[in-house]
Amino acid sequence: MLIAEASVETESSSRYLVQLCRHVDHVAQTRPEMQARVEWSDDRGVISFGSGRCTLRADLGVLRLRAEAPDEESLHQLEQRVANRLQQVGRRDRLTVTWTRPPASGSSSRDSRRTRKTTEEDAT
């Protein structure tokens, strides 16, 4: 399983966690082909897609994201979906999502640089 993580600085981490999870849940109910399942509380959430999942944790001053998927393509798609939506709902606060790979995730540092660069380009 490949892993990417992001820490999004915001004083409204709980609000954004809930807003993101509610949005994905609403879309999944209106578009079943999306195959998403969402569970959340005020400080934790899990968004599961057929090809991976993203866990969210609202801490003081930061929203922590952890994406997990079986292959590079699925992980990249998951990173983009979550980051794009979170940046859209958080545009007033200028939220930015930068994914990194933890050292033990099974990917090389070259993969980590590529993922960060792609996400930053997609956000512009």
C-alpha positions in Angstrom: 0.0 0.0 0.0 1.4 3.4 -1.0 0.9 6.3 1.4 0.9 10.1 1.1 0.4 12.6 3.9 -0.4 16.3 4.1 -0.7 18.8 6.9 -2.9 21.7 6.1 -2.5 24.7 8.4 -5.9 26.2 9.4 -7.6 27.4 12.5 -10.8 25.8 11.2 -9.6 22.3 10.8 -12.7 20.7 12.2 -15.0 22.8 10.0 -13.1 21.9 6.9 -13.0 18.2 7.8 -16.8 18.1 8.2 -17.4 20.2 5.1 -15.2 18.0 2.9 -16.7 14.8 4.3 -20.3 16.1 3.9 -19.6 17.1 0.3 -18.1 13.7 -0.7 -21.0 11.9 1.1 -23.6 14.1 -0.8 -21.9 13.5 -4.2 -21.7 9.7 -3.5 -25.4 9.6 -2.7 -26.3 11.4 -5.9 -23.8 9.6 -8.0 -23.5 6.0 -6.9 -21.0 5.2 -9.7 -18.5 7.2 -7.6 -18.3 4.3 -5.1 -17.4 6.4 -2.1 -18.2 5.7 1.6 -17.7 8.4 4.2 -17.7 8.4 8.0 -16.8 11.4 10.1 -17.1 13.2 13.4 -16.0 16.7 14.4 -12.3 15.6 14.6 -11.9 12.5 12.5 -13.0 11.3 9.1 -12.5 8.5 6.6 -13.3 8.8 2.9 -13.1 5.4 1.2 -13.1 5.0 -2.6 -12.9 1.7 -4.5 -9.2 2.3 -5.1 -8.1 3.8 -1.8 -8.9 5.9 1.2 -8.1 9.1 2.9 -8.2 9.5 6.6 -8.5 13.0 8.1 -7.8 14.3 11.6 -8.5 17.8 12.8 -5.9 19.0 15.3 -5.4 22.4 16.8 -4.3 24.6 13.9 -3.9 21.8 11.4 -5.9 19.3 9.3 -4.0 16.1 8.8 -4.6 14.0 5.7 -3.4 10.5 5.0 -4.1 8.9 1.6 -3.6 5.2 1.0 -3.9 3.4 -2.3 -2.5 0.2 -3.9 -0.7 1.8 -6.8 0.8 5.1 -8.0 -2.1 6.0 -10.3 -4.8 5.4 -7.7 -2.8 7.3 -5.1 -2.3 10.3 -7.4 -6.0 10.4 -8.3 -6.9 10.3 -4.6 -4.5 13.1 -3.8 -5.9 15.2 -6.6 -9.5 14.6 -5.6 -9.1 15.4 -2.0 -6.7 18.4 -2.5 -8.7 20.0 -5.2 -11.9 19.9 -3.3 -10.3 21.0 0.0 -8.6 23.9 -1.7 -11.8 24.9 -3.4 -13.8 25.0 -0.1 -10.9 26.6 1.6 -10.1 29.3 -1.0 -11.2 32.1 1.3 -8.5 31.0 3.8 -6.1 30.2 1.0 -5.7 26.5 2.0 -3.0 24.7 0.3 -2.4 20.9 0.2 1.1 19.6 -0.4 1.4 15.8 -0.3 4.6 14.1 0.8 5.5 10.5 1.1 6.6 9.2 4.5 10.1 7.4 4.3 8.7 3.9 4.9 5.8 4.2 2.4 7.7 2.1 -0.2 8.3 5.0 -2.7 11.5 6.7 -3.5 12.3 10.3 -2.9 12.0 10.9 -6.6 8.3 9.8 -6.4 7.8 12.2 -3.5 9.2 15.1 -5.5 7.0 14.3 -8.5 3.9 14.1 -6.3 4.5 17.4 -4.7 5.2 19.1 -8.0 2.1 17.7 -9.7 -0.2 18.7 -6.8 1.2 22.3 -6.8 0.7 22.6 -10.6 -2.8 21.2 -10.4 -3.8 23.8 -7.8 -2.9 26.8 -10.0 
